[in-house]
Amino acid sequence: MTNITTKKKESQPYKELALLEDVIEECDVKKNKNVEFTDLIYRKVEEKKLSENMWNFIRNCNHFMRYYTDKHFEKRKLMQANSCKNRFCPICAWRKAHKDAMKHMIILKKLALDKKYAFLFVTLTAPSVSGERLREELDDYAKAFKRFSETKAFEKINVGYIRKLEITYNENRNDYHPHYHLLICVNKSYFTSRDYIKHEKWLTMWQIAKRDNNITNVDVRKVNSDNAFLEISKYTAKDSEYMKNDDKKGDILSVLYDSMKGKQAITYNKIFKELNLKYKSGALDYLKELDETKYVFKVIYKWFKNHYEEIESVELTETELSEIDTVNDEILFLKNITEFFDADVEVKNPLKNVKLGEMKKVSSSGDIED
């Protein structure tokens, strides 16, 4: 077999599928963060909250990656990597966000085909809390949301929802702001029906459910099904927040790790729950783009100190070619997606600085703004 040297390619336009070299460069960034994360998380081994074996899985996470590429080394498919799957591991969280985005895009594509649904993006917040109170606050959020989702007003409009927990850290105040992002599927008739919920009522419903009159805002938006999948697929906590302060970052990670232990970051309800199961079974694969790439080479990367090095590049065997699924599961490794997931976006208006297509805000009077 012939050894191949990867050729350097020019940068591709914004939003085009990232080339192999672009993905590896991003892997370099995330793996370097994983190295730092490994040192920080060792505190949990010392506290007997993380096993030595699990810590070693984290330390060795993605030391090895096997890609298949086309003859130009442009199109690529990740075939194998040794991932630790820890929710706070920078490289695993990054990959999961992309996979969730793919899943949510396909689910919304299925719902859009029915042409009878619309979608709301709702953010439920409350005042920030100290690290000591964060786990208790997460329990309170879960109980409050149960009360919120069981109100008659919500039950009447809810065809199904995806609920995602996000926690942001404020360095100046040294406090934590948990909040829920909701993608709610409603019937298209919702906006003209008697069951339509005005902004003031959304706020009152959440204040009552959370038992907190200090809550001053519930952000409600009508969103386009083509783009709503991105915000609901973001990280639960950004590594840029729990790894950015040399004095506090070990403490920040420790608080997040202890508070989130055993808790679900994302839940699916009703029609979204049904479609999530169908997605996992492969029943929605027909909605994915077919991967028509002719794969030619196997490229293996190994981690060395602070970067990945290509250690092997050879032509694929017939057996390896037979492993390739024609369904494209990596379309969402776009050049702009990681930038979006890593961006610092103001929580009370989560889509303020991100252009995701047709998004309309519900005004305080209850009307949809153009």
Stockholm file with secondary structure:
# STOCKHOLM 1.0

chainA/1-370         MTNITTKKKESQPYKELALLEDVIEECDVKKNKNVEFTDLIYRKVEEKKLSENMWNFIRNCNHFMRYYTDKHFEKRKLMQANSCKNRFCPICAWRKAHKDAMKHMIILKKLALDKKYAFLFVTLTAPSVSGERLREELDDYAKAFKRFSETKAFEKINVGYIRKLEITYNENRNDYHPHYHLLICVNKSYFTSRDYIKHEKWLTMWQIAKRDNNITNVDVRKVNSDNAFLEISKYTAKDSEYMKNDDKKGDILSVLYDSMKGKQAITYNKIFKELNLKYKSGALDYLKELDETKYVFKVIYKWFKNHYEEIESVELTETELSEIDTVNDEILFLKNITEFFDADVEVKNPLKNVKLGEMKKVSSSGDIED
#=GR chainA/1-370 SS CCCCCCCCCCCCCTTSBCCHHHHHHHHHHHHHHHHHHHHHHHHHHHTTSSCHHHHHHHHTTTSEEEEEECTTSCSEEEEEECCCCCTTCHHHHHHHHHHHHHHHHHHHHHHHHHTCEEEEEEEECCCCBCGGGHHHHHHHHHHHHHHHHTSHHHHHHCSEEEEEEEEEEETTTTEEEEEEEEEEEEEGGGGGSTTCCCHHHHHHHHHHHHTCTTCCCEEEEEECTTTTTTGGGSCSSCHHHHTSCTTTHHHHHHHHHHHHTTCCSEEECTHHHHHHHHHHHTTTGGGSCBCCCCCCEEEEEEEETTEEEEEEEEECCHHHHHTCCSBCSCTTCBTTHHHHHHSCCCTTSTTTTCCCSCEEEBCTTSCBCC
#=GC SS_cons         CCCCCCCCCCCCCTTSBCCHHHHHHHHHHHHHHHHHHHHHHHHHHHTTSSCHHHHHHHHTTTSEEEEEECTTSCSEEEEEECCCCCTTCHHHHHHHHHHHHHHHHHHHHHHHHHTCEEEEEEEECCCCBCGGGHHHHHHHHHHHHHHHHTSHHHHHHCSEEEEEEEEEEETTTTEEEEEEEEEEEEEGGGGGSTTCCCHHHHHHHHHHHHTCTTCCCEEEEEECTTTTTTGGGSCSSCHHHHTSCTTTHHHHHHHHHHHHTTCCSEEECTHHHHHHHHHHHTTTGGGSCBCCCCCCEEEEEEEETTEEEEEEEEECCHHHHHTCCSBCSCTTCBTTHHHHHHSCCCTTSTTTTCCCSCEEEBCTTSCBCC
//
